[in-house]
């Protein structure tokens, strides 16, 4: 359902007059990420992967940027938050994720 919601979000931004696109995004981004953790856990083969809200939000921005680029436009034109390249690279860095994804209780036993 999230891919459809992301596409609907892009369509609304592109074809409707949204008074404040930042507020619109901030209210809806949590609805657009339910498939994200499952996807990242499966591609990185890390079932316990956890992401902060900032990382999730940034990954959603990445997912939204693709259809914006396909429509030959950008976030800046619609005053949407800008993608944080550092956070995105952090999400994608599997080795770093593995370092931070240890079970403290298991290590202390």
N, C-alpha and C positions, 0 to 999 in steps of 0.2 A: 504494500500500500504506500510506503514512503516514496518510491520512485514516482508514482502518480501524483502524490501531493507536491513533490518538488517540481514536477512539470506544471502542475496547476499554479503553483506559486509564480513560476517564471512567466506563464501565460498572463496571469493577473497583472504582474508588474509591467510586462511589455504592452499589453493591449487595453488596460484599464487605467484610470487616473487614480492612483493611490496617493492619498494626502501626505503620508509620511511612511516611506518604504522601510526605514530603519525600524520604526515601532512595529510595523507589520511583520517584518522578519523576526524581531525579538519576541513577539507574541507567538509565532508559529514554528520556530526552528525545532523545538522539542518534538513536534508532531512529525517532523520529516526525517528523524534519525533512527527509527525502530529497527531498520535492517542494517544499519551501519556497523554496530558491534558484531553482529553475526557474520557479516561479510569480512570484516577485518580479522576476526578470530579464525575464520576458515582459511583465508589466504595466507596468514602468518602461522597457522597451525598452533595457536596459543589460546586454548579454551578459557583461560583465566584472565585474558586481556581486559584491562580497565582503562578508560580514558576519562580525563577531567571534562567538565562542561565546556571549558574553553577549547579543548582539543576536538570534542564532538561538534561544537558550533563551527569551528574552522573547517572540519571535514565536510560539513553540510555546505558551507560556502564554496568549497572546492567542487562538490557535486552540482551546485547551482551554477557555477561559473561555466561549466561545459555547455549547457544549452544557451546561455547568454552569448558565449563565443560563437556557437553555431548560428545564432541569429545576428551575427556581426555587430554586437553591442557589448557593453561592459557594465560592471557594477557602478563605476563612477558616474555614468550618465543618469543613473536612477538613485544616486546617493546611498547605495547599499554599503554595508561594512566591507572593508577591504580584506582580502585573504591574507593571513599571516603565514608567510612562507616558512618561517622558522618552526611554527607549530605543526605545519603540515609535514615538514621533513622529520620532525620528532615522531609523529604518528607512524610514518613510513619506515623508520629505522628499526628494523626487527631486533637487531642486537641490543640496542638501547632499551627497547621495550622488554626484552627478556631480562635484562639487568634489573629493571624496576619491578618486574612481575614475579617476585619470589614470595613464598609463603613464610612469614616471620615465625609463626607458631611451629611450622615444620622444621625450621632451622634451629630453633631453640630446644627441640626435643632430642 
